[in-house]
Amino acid sequence: MVKIIKFAKESWLAIVAILALLVIQANCELALPQYTSDIVDVGIQSGGIETAAPEAVRASTLEHMKLFLTDEEAARMEADYKLVSKDSMTENDYSAYVKKYPAAAAEDIYVRNHLSQEELEELGTLMTPAEMMMLLFSSDGAEAVQMRDAMLSGMGMDPAAVDNIFEVLMMLPQEAMDQMKAGIQEEMQGVSDTMAKQMAVSFVKSEYIALGVDVDHYQMNYLGKTGVKMLGLALLGMVVSVLVGLLAARAAARTGRDLRNRVFHKVIGFSNGEMDKFSTASLITRSTNDIQQIQMVTVMLLRMVAYAPIIGIGGIIKVLQTNTSMTWIIAVAVGTIFCLVMVLMAVAMPKFKMMQKLVDRLNLVAREILTGIPVIRAFSREKHEEERFDAANKDLMKTQLFTNRAMSFMMPAMMLIMNGITVLIVWVGAHGIDLGNLQVGDMMAFITYTMQIVMAFLMITMISIMLPRAAVSAERIDEILKTDPEIRDKQNARAVPLKGKGEIRFNHVSFRYPNADEDVLEDIDFTAKPGETTAIIGSTGSGKSTLVQLIPRLYDVTKGSITMDGVDIRDLTQHDLREEIGYVPQKGVLFSGTIASNLRFGAEDAADQQIAEAARIAQAADFIEEKPEKYDSPIAQGGTNVSGGQKQRLSIARAIAKNPKVYVFDDSFSALDYKTDIALRKALKSAVAESTVIIVAQRISTIIHAEKILVLDEGRIVGMGTHEELLKDNEVYRQIAMSQLSAKELEGKTGVDEAKEVD
């Protein structure tokens, strides 16, 4: 996961914004269960009355409540209320209070001051015992009536003759009053905090009724305000969620784009050695499927993994605030989920790690089959190749089915755990409600918070299943990015000498492929001069193509050096070096586009006349002019809509249009017929008269007029000279010549025959 985060660091600003938005979203979602609890406990059960400290109270009630408070508590209570009377306020303010509390017109009332939430809770706690006493002495319940009658009878008074018990209580000596309060408090010690609060709220409601307040309207007003708050939070959470999704998708898309760019630029700089190490099929998989995996997981990391701890920790904090008696249920839920995840990870992890290798294998097989279709058909191997592809396809399918089954098992198991936890909470909570230790709304909020905590772990679990595959992809991408190309520019690389003409000098060069046991080329020493054609011939596997690939630094020499105009090519920048070389590979490669775009591949600013001249020299003008769109004719990917000879001639024309100092033809004339070969070489000789020309050939007829011919055998130069000199003195060359030329051609009549053939 660290590597995935490292890949996404360029989008750090979006990530910071996402984290901030996730905190807002979590707060919205965590607030909703509490509001739901308030609607049930306060809005429905308590009639919208939120606290035991009433907003207004009659003066007579306040005086009666003082009977059950200490002097200090009574002073604190009086300090938090102000008297409403005509003499103490303006007529408008007084009228407003009378409208809100109609009883204020008949008697004095006290209105609560503006208090902070903390002060309000302290005042409610202080008033709750007194309110319970008041409710007890004013209630019509059988138990309350029985207690009052017993108390009055003990005092020698007739209960039926007492109209106002509070007047009797006010006449009692302080010592008797304290003794009575202590006895009542001892009886009520078993009352839970929840029940005590409910009794206090019931008293507040009765006081509001006495004040003339419409308690039904009061209740609906509370429910309406709470509902609007919930709706606002839900809308805000939705907007934030959409913004988070948008930012996460953009950040992931940017990460994918940047990774593709970095991988592409890295691969472009790879030498043939690195290309052989990774393989083309693997590089394609890494550039597409692997980066797609990282991009997908990046979205999930930003949307789910970042959100899960926020909502999980917030849910735990809220649960602790709601009720601590059932927190053990959360531990049971988390422990069960953890065990399930561990089992799934142990079973599925090896398969996830294997999956990307199987994708590589499938891509490799598909690529080989698609590129080799002509050969497959020619040898009637369709059935065998179908079976080979089917085997690779089934291996991937079986692995994917296994992982998908593991995932499909996880979801029902998670739902079972979640539903089981819900039932457990209801079971335990019902007992708490029955005992008066828990309210229904608190239990509902607890269920919601627990589900949020479980969902947080579920989100982490889901991403933990996907992370192994993404981690493998990240490792594969990082492997490319950390691979240093064997061929790279020096820090103080030089430019190509402006006055140079392209002289190539091999100074005792040896070359060995990476991890090979022996040299492919050994002690190669020669000079290819401007204005001359240097040809290289030898048996198959003698190292001809390897030798010329050293010139544009497709590989670097193992020993010795290669110089261009006296400068070691390793001291030049690769760009400048290759700008001076027109390289035509053994296998012609064309790119999708047009004929003109392919001919301008090495010279973007080449004029139409320049590319037409290059096509004429390469003997490609005839078939180009026959096409309806001529130079604007389309070329399919890989040049599949032109013949092998046409493809080769266009490749040669592309190098000629570049007008370099050095031409390297790596067996580029092999696909040409004899007549075209002769005509092309004749036109080429006059067009590149001042350039250095290096030709690798299989046919002696192609190089017979070269000023210098190198004969390679098993990676060593075994002969060097002109055709005549080698024919006379070199046995290897003589054997090649005798296998290709007739007796007359060997006697030196080849030049006459060529002239006749061209005519």
N, C-alpha and C positions, 0 to 999 in steps of 0.2 A: 504494500500500500504506500510505502514511503516513496518508491519510484513513481507511482502514479501521481502522487501529490507534487513531486518534483517536476513532473512533466507539465502540470497545470499551474506552476508558479507564475507564469507570465500573465495569468488572469487574476492576480492577487487582489486587485481593486474590486472586481466582481465578486470574488470569494468573500471579502470583508463585508460587502453590501449584502450578500446572501446570508451570512451569519447574523448580521444585525436584523435582517428581515425575519429570519427563523426565530430569533428571540421574541420578536413582536408576535409572530404567529403562535408560538408556544404560549405566550401570555394570554392571547385571545382564547385558545383552546382550553387552557387551565382555568380560566375564569368562568367559563360557561357552566361546568358542573356545580360550582359554588352558587351561581345564580339559580340554577335548577333547585338546589337544596333550599335556598332562601324562599323560592316560590312555594315549595311544599311546607317547610317548617314555619316560615314567617307569614307568607302571603295567604296560605290556606289555613294552617292550624292556628296561627296567632292573629289572624285578621289583619295582617299588614303591620302589626306593632313590632318594631325591631328591637326595642330595648325596654328594660324594667323602669327606666327613668322617664316618666310621662312628659309629653310636651307641655301640658298644662294640668293644673290640679286646683281644686277648690281650697280656699283658705281654711275651711273647717276640716277638710281631710288632712291637710298639712299639719294642723294642730294635733289631730288625733294620732298621726304617724309619729310625732315627737315622743309619744308615750312609750314607744318601743325602741327608741334610739337614745344613745348617751348624749350628753350635752354637746360634746365635741362633734358627734355625727350630725346632730340636729343643726348646729351652726354651719357645718359644711353644706348640708342640704339647703338651708335657707339662702346661703351665699350664691348658690347656682340657680336660684329662681328670683324673679322680680314680680312685684305686685302690679296688677292691672286695675286701675281705678280712674275715674274721671279727673280726679285732682292731680294725679301723677303723670299725665301724658296729654298730648294734643287730642282734640276732638276726633280728627280723622283716624289717628292710630287707635283710639279707644273704639271707634265704630268698627274698624277692621277686626279687632279682637272679638267684639260682640257678635259680628257676623260669623266668625269662625267658631266661637264658643258662646252660643246663645245664653248659657247660664250666667255669663259675666254681667248681664243686665240686672240680675236679681241679687247676686252676691259677689264678694271679692274673689278673684282667682289669682293664681300665681302661674307665670309662664317661664319655661326653662330658658336660660341664657344660651348664647351660641358657645358650644363647647367642642373641643377636639374629640376625635374618636376615642382616644385613650382616656380623657377626662369623663366622657360619656359612659364608658365601660366601668370606670371606678364608681361613678355616681349610681349606676344601675346595681352594682354589687352591694353598695352601701344600703340602698333602699329595699332590696329584695326581701330581707328578713322582716322588715316592718310591714311591707306590703302583704306578705304571707299572713302575718298576725291580723292585719286589717281584714283580709279576705276571710280568715277564720272566724272573726268576731261578727262579720257582716253577712256571712253566707247563710243560705237557707237549708244547707245540707243537714242530714240527720245527725251525723257525727258532730258537726259544729254546734248545732242546737243543743245536743246532749251535753257537750262540754260546757257551754255557756250556762245552762241550767244548773249543772253541778256546781260550778264556781259561785253563782249567785246564791244558791241554797246554802253553801258553806259559809257565805258571808251573812246568813240570816235574812236574806231578802227573797221576796216572792218573784220568781222569773216572769210571771205573767204581768206583774205590775211595772216592770222596767221597760220603758219605751226606747231609751237610748243607752245602750251599755257603755258607750264611750264616756258619757257623763259620769257614770258610776266609777269607771276606771280612773278618771281624772281626780276623783275625790279620795282615792286610796292613798295611804301613806307610801312614801318612796320605798320603804323596806318591804312592804307587802307587794308592791308593784314589781320590785326586783325579784322577789321570791316566785311570783306568778310567772314572770317571763322566763326565769330559769327552768321552771317546771315544764312550760310549753316547749321551750327550745330542746329540752331533753327528749320530749316525746317526738319531736320532728327531726331528730338527728339522722334517722334512717332515710329521710327523703333525699333522693339524688339531686344533683345540680340541675339536671334536665327538668325534673318535676318541679323543683323550686322555681326555676325560670318560668315554667308554664303557669304556675300559680300566680307569680308576680305579674305576668302578662295578662292573665285573666282579671286581676284587680285593676290594671291600667285600662283594660277595655271597659270594665264597669264604670270607671271614673269618667272615661270619654262619653259614655252614654249619659251619665249624670250631667255632664257639661253641655249636652245637646248636640254632640258631634254625630254626624251620619256615619256610623261605623262601616256600613256596607260600601258607601262611597270611598271612605278612607281605605278600605281593603282593596277595592278595584283600582284606586289611584296608585297604590303600591305595586299591584300586579302589572298595571300598564307601564309604569316607569321601569320596572325590572325587565319586562318583556322587550321594551324598546332598547334597553342597554344590551340585552342578549342579541337582539337582531343587529344592532350596530357592530358588536364584537364579531358576529358571524360574517357580516359583510366585509369588515376589515380583514378578518382572517382569510376570506376568499380572495380578496384583492392581493394581499401579501403572498398567498400561496401561488397565485398566477405569476406575480412578479418573480418569485423565487424560481419557479419552473422556467420562465423566460431567461433569466440570468444564468441559471444552471445549464440550460441548453446552449446558450451562446458561449459560455465559458468552455463547455465540453467540445463544441464545434471548433472553437478557436484552438483548443488543445490538439484536437485531431488534425486540423489544418497545419499547425506549426510542426507537429510531429512528422506529418507527411513531407513537409518541406525539408525538415532537417534530415530525415532518412534519405530523401531523394538526392539532396545535395551531397550527403555523405557517400551514397552509392555511386554517384557520378564521378566522385574522386577515387573510387576503388580501382586498383590495378587488376589485371587478370587473375592474380593470385588470390585476392580477396573474393572476387567473383566465383572462382572455383571453390573456395572454402565454404561459402554460404549456399551456393547454387541459385540459379535464377528462380526456380519454383518457390524456394523458401523466401527469397527476397520479396517476391510478389505477395506471398501470404503475409509476411511481416508488414508490408506497406499497406495492406488492405484489411484483412481479417483481424490481425493483431491490434492495429490502431483502432479499428472499429470497436473491439472489445474494451480497450482503454477508454474510448470516448463514451461508451455506454455506461461503464462503471463510474466514470467521472461524474456523470449526471446523478447517478444513484448515491455516490459519496456526498455530493453537495446537497441533494434533496433528502436523503434518508439517514446516512451515517452521521452527518453533522446535526441533523434534527433529533435523532434518537436520544442521545445523552441529554440534550436540553429538555425535551419533553419528559424523559425518564426521571431525571433529577428533580425537575419541577413537580412532577406527579408525586414523588416520594415526600417532598417538603409539604405539599398540600395534604397528603394523607396523614402525615404526622400532626398537622394542624386540625384535621377533621376529627380523628378518633385514633388513639394509640392502642386500643385494646385488640384491634384486628390486624396490626401490622405484620404479625407472624404469617398471615395468609400470603402477603406479598413475597416473603422469603420462600414459602413453599412453591409459589408460582414460578419465581425466578430460578430456583433450584431445579425444578422439573424441566423447565425450558432448557437450562444449561446442559442437563444430562442428555436431553434429546438432541441438542446441537452437537455435542461431543460424539454421539453415536453416528449421526449423519456425516460429520466431518471425517471420522475415521473410515467410513465406508466409501464415501464419494470422492474424497480428496485425491487419491491416486488416479482415478479416472479423469478428473478435471486436468491434472497435470499432463496426462497422456493425450488429451484431445487435440491440442494444437499440433503435435507431431503427426497425428493421423490426418489432420487437415493438410499439412505439408505434403504428406505422402500421396494423398488424393490429388492434390494440385500437380505434383510431379508426374504421376501416371497420366492424368488428363492431358497435360502439356505434351508429354512424349507421344501420346496417341494422336493428338490433333495435328502436331507438326509432322508426324510420320505416316499419315494416312496413305499417301501414294505407295510407300514401301510395304505397308501392312497389306494393302490390297494386292500388290504385285506378288506377294508371297502367300496370299490366302491365309493370313494370320488373324482375320477379323475375330474368329471365335476365341482364340487364345487371348487376344487383347481385351475382348469383352469380359472374359473371365478374370483377367488381371484387374481391370477397373472395378468389376463387381466385388472382388475380394477386398480391395482398398475401401470401396464405398460401404460395404457391410461392416468392416471393422470400425469405421467412424460411426455408422448408424448404431451398432451395438453399444458403443461407449456412450453415445448421446442418449439412447434409450435408458441405459442404466442410471445416468445422472438425472434424467427427467423423471424417472420413477422415484428416485430418492427425493426430488423436489416435490413431486405430487403426494408422496407420503407425508412430507413435512407439514403441508397445509392442513390436512384433516387432523393430524396430531396436535397442531397448534390450536385449532378450533376446539378440539376436545378439552385441552388444558384450559382455555379461556372460559368455556362454558362450565366446566367443572369448578373453576375458581368462583364464577358468578354464583353458582348454587351454594358453594361453601360460605360465601359472604352473606347471602340471604339467610342461610340456616343460622349462622352465628349472630348476624344482625337482628334477626327476629327475636332471639332470646334477649338481646340487649334492649330492644324496644319494649318487650314485655316487662322487663325489670325496670324500665324507665331510665336506663343509662344511655340510650341512643334514640335519636329521632329518625323518622323515616327519610327525611331529606338528606341527613348526614349519611345514612346507609346508601342512598342513591348516588350521592357524590363519591362515596368511597368506592362503589362499584365502578363508576366512570374513571376515577383516577387509577384504580388498579388495572383496568383495561388499557388505559394509556401507557402505564408502565410496562405491561405485558406486550403491547404493540411496539413499544420502543425496542424491547429485546427481540421481538419478531423481526423488526426491520433490520436490526444488526445481524440476526441469523440469516436472513435472506441474502444480505450483501456478503456475509461470510461464506456462503455457498458459491457466490459468483466470483469472489475475490481471488481464489486460487487460480482460476483460468486467466483472469486479467493479470494476475501477478506473473504468470508464465509469459503472457504476451508482453508485459512490461520488461521482463528480463530479456526477451528476444529482441525487443526494440533497443534496449539499452546496450545489448551486445553489439549491435550495428554502430550505435552512436559512439561507443567507447573504442571501437576498432580503429586504430591508427593506420592509415594507408601506408603500405611499404614504400610507395613512391610518392614523395611530397617535395614541395619546394623548400630550398634552404632559406633561412631568414635573410641572408644577404645575396639572394639570387640575382644574377646579372641579366641584362637584356642581350638579345642576339646582336652581334656586331653589324652595324648598318652597312659597312663596306664589304661585308662577307658575301660570297657567291654560293655558299652551300656546300663546301667541301666536307665530306664525312670521312673521319679517320677512326678505324678500329685499332686500338693499341693493346695487343695481346689479351684479348677479351675472352673470359670464360664465364659460363652461366650454368646455374643449377636451379631447378625448380624447388620451391619450398618443400621441405621434408623429404627431398629426393636423396638417394644414396650416392649418386655420381653425377658428373657434369653432363649436360646436354651439348654444350659447346665448349671447346677447349682451345685456348691459345689462337684465337682468330685475330689476324693482323693483316689489314689492307687499307687502301685509301680509295674512296670513290670521288673523282674529281668533277668539277663543273664542266659541262660541254661534252662529257663522256657518258657512255652507258656501261654500267657495271652489272654483269649478269651473274646469277647464282644458280647452279644446277647440282643435282645429286639425287641419289636414290630416295625412295620414300622413307621418312623417319630420320633423315640425315641431319635435320636441324635448320633447314632453309627458312621456313616461316618464323621460327623462333629467332633467328638471327635478325631478320628485318623488323621484327616487333620490338627489338631493343632500341631501334633508332628513334621512334616517337615515345620511348619510355613506357610502353605497355608493360614491360618488365624492366628491371634494373640489372645491370651486369653484376656478377658475383666477384669477378676479378678483372683487372685492367680498366680501361676507360674508352669511351666513345666521345670524339670531339666534333664540333661543327665550327668550321673556320677557326680552329685552334682553341676553342673554348669547350671544356668538359660539359656535356649536355646536362649533367647533374647540377651544374652551377647556373643553369638557365631556368627561368620559370617554365613550367610545363606549357602554359598558354602560348608564350612567345615561341618556344621550340616547335610546337605543333602548328603554329601559324605559318611556319616556313616549310612545312612538309605536306605534300599531297599524297595521302596514303589510300591505296585501293586494296581492300582485303581479298583474301582468296575466295570468299563467298560474298557476292554482291549483296549489299543491304540497301533497300530503299525505304523511304518513310511515306506514310499516308499524306496525301496532298496532291500536287500537280507535278508534271515533268519539270516545269520552270522552278518550282520551290525546291525540288530535289537538286537541280543543277546549281542553285544558289545556296545550297546548304553550307558551303565553306566560304562563300563570298556573297553576303546579303545584298550588297550594293552593286553587284554585277549588272551591267547593262544588258538589254535584250540581244544586242549584237555580239556581246562577249560570250553569252551562253550559247548562242547559235553557232558561233565559231568553235566553241568547245565541243558541241554535239557533232559538228562536221568532222573535226579531227578524230573523234572517237567513233566515227562511222555510224552515228546514231541519227543523223539528220534525215536520212531517207525514210525510215519508218515513223519518225516523229511527224514529218510533213504529210504523210499519208493519213494521219489521224484527223478527224473533223475539227477538233479543237486545238490541234497542233501542240504547242508548248503549254497550253492550259488544260491538256488532257489529264484526267484524274489518275492518280496512282493509288492502288489499294494498299492496305497495311501489309508491309513486307514485300511489296511489289508482286503480288500474286496474279495481277492481271497483265503481266508482260512475260515474255519468254526468258529463259536463263541467259541466252546471248544478249538480248535487249537489256536485261537488268545489268549485265556486266558492262556493256558499252555505256549505259547511263552512269554507272559508278565511275568509270574512267573519265567520262565527260565532266563529272562533278569535280574530280581532282584537277583536271585541266583548267576549268573555269576559275579555280582558286588562284592559279598562276603562282605557285610556290617556287622556292629555290631548289627544293629536293622532291623528286618523285619516287615513290616506293610502290612498285607493282608486285604484290604477293601472289604470283601464279594467276594473274588477273586475265590472261588471254586464253586460259584453258577452255572456256565455254565458247570461244569464237572458232568459226570455220577457218580453214587455211587461207582462203582468199581474203576474208575480212581481216585476219591477223596481219597479213602482209600489207594491205592497204593502210591499216591503222598505224602500224609501226613506221611506215614511210611518211605519213602525215605527221606523226608524233615527232619524228626525228627533226624535221624542220621547225616545228612549233616550239620545241623545248631545247633548242640547240645550245642555249647558255646555261641550262639547269643541270643539276646532278640527277641522273636517272639510275635507279637500282631496280633490277627486274629479277624476280624469282620465277623460274619456268621449269616445266617438265619436258617441253619440246625443244630440241636443239634448233629447229628451224626458227623459233622465236628469238633466239639470242645469238644466232650464228654470226651476225655483223657487229656484236658488242665489242667495244674497245678492250674490255677486260672481262674475262669469265673466271669465276671462282668455282672450283669443284669441291663439294663437301662430301665427306664419307664418315659416318659415325661421329659427327660433330667436329671434325677437323678439316682444315683446308689441305687437300691432297694434290691440288693443282691450281695454277693461276696463269692466265695468259690469253692469247687470242684463240680463235677456233682452230686455226692452222697449227699454232704452236702446241696446243693441247692434244690435237689429233695425232700429232707426231710423237709427243713425249709422255703423254699421260694415259696409262692403261685404263683407269676408271672411266675417263671421258671417252676414250676410244670405244669401250664396250657399250656405253650409252648411245654413242653416235651410230655404231654398227647396227644397233637394235632399232634405230629410227630412220636412218637415211639409206638411200640406195647407193650402189657403187659409183654412179655418175656424180651424185651429190657429194660423196666423200672425196671425189677427185677434184672438187672445187667448182662444179657447174651450177651450184645452187643459186647463185646470184642471177644467172641468165634465166633459169627456170622461173624465178620469182618475178623478174621483169615481164616475162611473157604472160605469167598468170595475171599480173595486175593489168596489163594491156587488154 
